[in-house]
Amino acid sequence: MKQFTTSTNLFRSLIVCLVYLGILGQAHAQDVKIGYIDAQRLLQSAPAKAAEEKMAQEFSKRNKELQDMAVKIKTMAEKYDKDAPVMSETDRIKKQRELTDLDQDFKRKQRIFNEDVNQRRSEELASFSDRIKKVVKQIAETEKYDIVLQEEPIYYNPRVDLTEKVLKAISK
C-alpha cells in the first residue's frame, strides 16, 4: 500500500512537472505572460493585520470575562485548599461542588469562545482571500497576464512578482 501511495505521488509530481514544462514551452512559443503573488506576504500585510486587530477588539470583552473567571476559580480553589482542613464535611462537599460547577461552566464558555473566534477568523480569511482574488484578476486582465501563480516557485524573476501591486490595491 505504501509503494502505491509513493508511486501515485511520484506520478502526480511528474504530471505537474510536465504541465509546467508544457506551459513554459508554449510560453516561449506564444509569448505567454506569467505573474506571481506571494501569498504569505499578503497574509502578513497591513490589511490582514488590521483585520486581526479588529477581530481581537471584537472578542476582547469576552476574553476579559474568561480571564476574570479563571482568576476567580483559582482564588476560590486556593481558599478552599487553605480552609478545607477546618471545614465540616458538608461544607467541604458543598465547596467542591461549587468549584466543580464553576470550572465546568468556565470550560464550556472557553470552548464556545474558541469556536466563535475560529469561525470568525475563517470568515475574515475567506473575505480577505476573495478580495485578493478579485484584485489579482483585475491586474491580470488589465496587464494581460495569461497565468498568475500563487505557489512558491523555485525561481522567479522579480519583474513577474505582482505582490506589491496587489498590496497597494487591497490597501485602498
N, C-alpha and C positions, 0 to 999 in steps of 0.2 A: 504494500500500500504506500509506503514511504517513497519507494522508487517511482511509483506512478505520479505522486504529487510533485516530486522533484523533476520528473520528465515533463509534466504538464507545465510547471513554472518555467522551465528552460524553453519549452516550445512557445509559451506566451512571450517570453523575453525576445526570442528570435523573431517572432511575428512583429512585435513593436519595433525592433531594430530595422526590419525590412520595410515597414511602413515609413519610418523616418527617412530611411535611405531613399525610398521611392519619392517621398515628398521633396527631399533635398535634391534628388536628381531632376525632378520636374521643376523645382525652383530654379535650378541652374538653367534649364532649357527654356522655361517660360517666364523668367523673372518674377517669381513669386515673392511677395513682401512678407517677411516674418517678424513678429514682435514678441516681446517677453514682458511679463509683470512678476514682481517679487511679492508673493502673497504674504510672506512673513513680515516684510517691511510695511505692507499695508495694514496688517493686523496690529502693528506696533506704532502706527501713526497717531497724530494728534486727534483726528476724528474718532478713531477707535478708542483711544484713552478717554476722550470726553464722554463717550457712551458708557464706558465702565464707571466713570465718576458719577454720572447721572444715576446709574443703577445703584451705586453704593449709597448715594443720598436717599434714593427711593426706599432702600431697605434699612437705613441707619436706625430708625426708631425701633423697629422690631428686633434688630441686632442688639441694641442697647437694653431692651427689655429682657432678652435672653441672658445677656451678661449679668444684669442685676439679679435675675432669678438664680443664676449659678452661684453668685456670691451669697445670696440668701440661704441656699441649700447648704453651702459649705459652712456658713456661720452656724446654722442650726445643727449640722452634724457634729461640729466641734463642741458646741454647747451640750449636745446630747452625750457625747463621749465623756465629757468632763462630769456631767451630773448623773449619768447612769448608775454609778455605784451607790448613790444615796437615794435613788428614786424607788418608789414602790413598784412592784411587778406590773400592776395595771397601768401606771403612768409610763413605765418603760415601753410597754407594748403599744400604748396609745401614741407615744412619740415616734416609735419605729414605724408605725403605720402612716403617720403624718409625713414623715420623711420619705418613705417609700412612695406614697401617693404624689408628693411634690416632685420627687425625682422622675417618676413615670410621666407626669404632666410636662416636665421640662424636656425630657427626651422626645415626647410626641411633638411638642411645639418646635423643637430644634429640627426634627425630621421634616416637618411641614415647611419650615423656613428654608431649609436647604433645597427642598424640592421646588419651592417657589423661585428661589434665586437661580437655580439651574434652568428652569423653564424660561425665565425672563432673559437669562444670558443666551439661551438658544434662539429666542425670538430676536434679540438685538443682533446676534451674529448673522442670522438669516437676512434681516433687513439690511445690514451693512454689506453682506455678500451680494444682495440684489442691486444695491447702489453701485457697487464696483463693477458688476457685470454690465449694467446699463452704460456706465462711463466708458468701459473698455470697448463695448460695441460701438458707441458713438465715435470714439477716437479711431477705431479700426475702419469704420465706414468713411469717416472724413479724410483720413490719411491713406486710404486704400490699402490696408493690410489684409492679406489673404488668411493669415493664421496668427493668432496670439497665444503663446504658450504660457502656462502658469507653473508647471512643474520645474524644479531646479535643473536646468541643463548642465551638462559637464562644462561647457564653454559657451559663452555668447559675447558678441561684440556689444559694448555699452551703447552704441547708437541704436540698437534694437530694443533697449530697455525702456518701456513705456511707464514704469512705475511712478516717476516724478510727475508726468502728465496726469496720471490717474489721481495721484495725491492732490494735485492742485485743483482738479475738477471736483473731487468729493469734499474738499475743504470749503468750497463756496457755499 
